[in-house]
Amino acid sequence: MREGLIPTVLGTAVTASGVALRGKYPMAAAAVAGFGLAHMVLGAIDLVEHRGRGRQF
């Protein structure tokens, strides 16, 4: 499995959860969405960084 894929997918799910909470708990929704976005960015950096290296087991 490519390094960085799990944090990117997890970040997408957490960001979607934060956006879903937006109406009921706006401050918590902003925190959860920010946490998810941070995971997405860090996962994307890992994906790009290890792009040209083939499979690693």
MODELLER restraints for C-alpha pairs under 7 A, 6 or more apart:
rsr = mdl.restraints
at = mdl.atoms
rsr.add(forms.Gaussian(group=physical.xy_distance, feature=features.Distance(at['CA:3:A'], at['CA:46:A']), mean=6.27, stdev=0.5))
rsr.add(forms.Gaussian(group=physical.xy_distance, feature=features.Distance(at['CA:3:A'], at['CA:47:A']), mean=6.20, stdev=0.5))
rsr.add(forms.Gaussian(group=physical.xy_distance, feature=features.Distance(at['CA:4:A'], at['CA:43:A']), mean=4.25, stdev=0.5))
rsr.add(forms.Gaussian(group=physical.xy_distance, feature=features.Distance(at['CA:4:A'], at['CA:44:A']), mean=6.38, stdev=0.5))
rsr.add(forms.Gaussian(group=physical.xy_distance, feature=features.Distance(at['CA:4:A'], at['CA:46:A']), mean=4.79, stdev=0.5))
rsr.add(forms.Gaussian(group=physical.xy_distance, feature=features.Distance(at['CA:4:A'], at['CA:47:A']), mean=5.09, stdev=0.5))
rsr.add(forms.Gaussian(group=physical.xy_distance, feature=features.Distance(at['CA:5:A'], at['CA:43:A']), mean=6.22, stdev=0.5))
rsr.add(forms.Gaussian(group=physical.xy_distance, feature=features.Distance(at['CA:5:A'], at['CA:47:A']), mean=6.75, stdev=0.5))
rsr.add(forms.Gaussian(group=physical.xy_distance, feature=features.Distance(at['CA:7:A'], at['CA:39:A']), mean=5.57, stdev=0.5))
rsr.add(forms.Gaussian(group=physical.xy_distance, feature=features.Distance(at['CA:7:A'], at['CA:40:A']), mean=6.33, stdev=0.5))
rsr.add(forms.Gaussian(group=physical.xy_distance, feature=features.Distance(at['CA:7:A'], at['CA:43:A']), mean=4.97, stdev=0.5))
rsr.add(forms.Gaussian(group=physical.xy_distance, feature=features.Distance(at['CA:8:A'], at['CA:39:A']), mean=6.05, stdev=0.5))
rsr.add(forms.Gaussian(group=physical.xy_distance, feature=features.Distance(at['CA:8:A'], at['CA:40:A']), mean=4.35, stdev=0.5))
rsr.add(forms.Gaussian(group=physical.xy_distance, feature=features.Distance(at['CA:8:A'], at['CA:43:A']), mean=4.61, stdev=0.5))
rsr.add(forms.Gaussian(group=physical.xy_distance, feature=features.Distance(at['CA:8:A'], at['CA:44:A']), mean=6.29, stdev=0.5))
rsr.add(forms.Gaussian(group=physical.xy_distance, feature=features.Distance(at['CA:11:A'], at['CA:36:A']), mean=4.10, stdev=0.5))
rsr.add(forms.Gaussian(group=physical.xy_distance, feature=features.Distance(at['CA:11:A'], at['CA:37:A']), mean=5.99, stdev=0.5))
rsr.add(forms.Gaussian(group=physical.xy_distance, feature=features.Distance(at['CA:11:A'], at['CA:39:A']), mean=4.72, stdev=0.5))
rsr.add(forms.Gaussian(group=physical.xy_distance, feature=features.Distance(at['CA:11:A'], at['CA:40:A']), mean=4.77, stdev=0.5))
rsr.add(forms.Gaussian(group=physical.xy_distance, feature=features.Distance(at['CA:12:A'], at['CA:36:A']), mean=6.29, stdev=0.5))
rsr.add(forms.Gaussian(group=physical.xy_distance, feature=features.Distance(at['CA:12:A'], at['CA:40:A']), mean=6.43, stdev=0.5))
rsr.add(forms.Gaussian(group=physical.xy_distance, feature=features.Distance(at['CA:14:A'], at['CA:32:A']), mean=6.64, stdev=0.5))
rsr.add(forms.Gaussian(group=physical.xy_distance, feature=features.Distance(at['CA:14:A'], at['CA:33:A']), mean=6.50, stdev=0.5))
rsr.add(forms.Gaussian(group=physical.xy_distance, feature=features.Distance(at['CA:14:A'], at['CA:36:A']), mean=4.81, stdev=0.5))
rsr.add(forms.Gaussian(group=physical.xy_distance, feature=features.Distance(at['CA:15:A'], at['CA:32:A']), mean=6.57, stdev=0.5))
rsr.add(forms.Gaussian(group=physical.xy_distance, feature=features.Distance(at['CA:15:A'], at['CA:33:A']), mean=4.28, stdev=0.5))
rsr.add(forms.Gaussian(group=physical.xy_distance, feature=features.Distance(at['CA:15:A'], at['CA:36:A']), mean=4.51, stdev=0.5))
rsr.add(forms.Gaussian(group=physical.xy_distance, feature=features.Distance(at['CA:15:A'], at['CA:37:A']), mean=6.17, stdev=0.5))
rsr.add(forms.Gaussian(group=physical.xy_distance, feature=features.Distance(at['CA:18:A'], at['CA:29:A']), mean=4.39, stdev=0.5))
rsr.add(forms.Gaussian(group=physical.xy_distance, feature=features.Distance(at['CA:18:A'], at['CA:30:A']), mean=6.56, stdev=0.5))
rsr.add(forms.Gaussian(group=physical.xy_distance, feature=features.Distance(at['CA:18:A'], at['CA:32:A']), mean=4.90, stdev=0.5))
rsr.add(forms.Gaussian(group=physical.xy_distance, feature=features.Distance(at['CA:18:A'], at['CA:33:A']), mean=4.46, stdev=0.5))
rsr.add(forms.Gaussian(group=physical.xy_distance, feature=features.Distance(at['CA:19:A'], at['CA:29:A']), mean=6.20, stdev=0.5))
rsr.add(forms.Gaussian(group=physical.xy_distance, feature=features.Distance(at['CA:19:A'], at['CA:33:A']), mean=6.40, stdev=0.5))
rsr.add(forms.Gaussian(group=physical.xy_distance, feature=features.Distance(at['CA:21:A'], at['CA:29:A']), mean=5.20, stdev=0.5))
rsr.add(forms.Gaussian(group=physical.xy_distance, feature=features.Distance(at['CA:22:A'], at['CA:29:A']), mean=5.14, stdev=0.5))
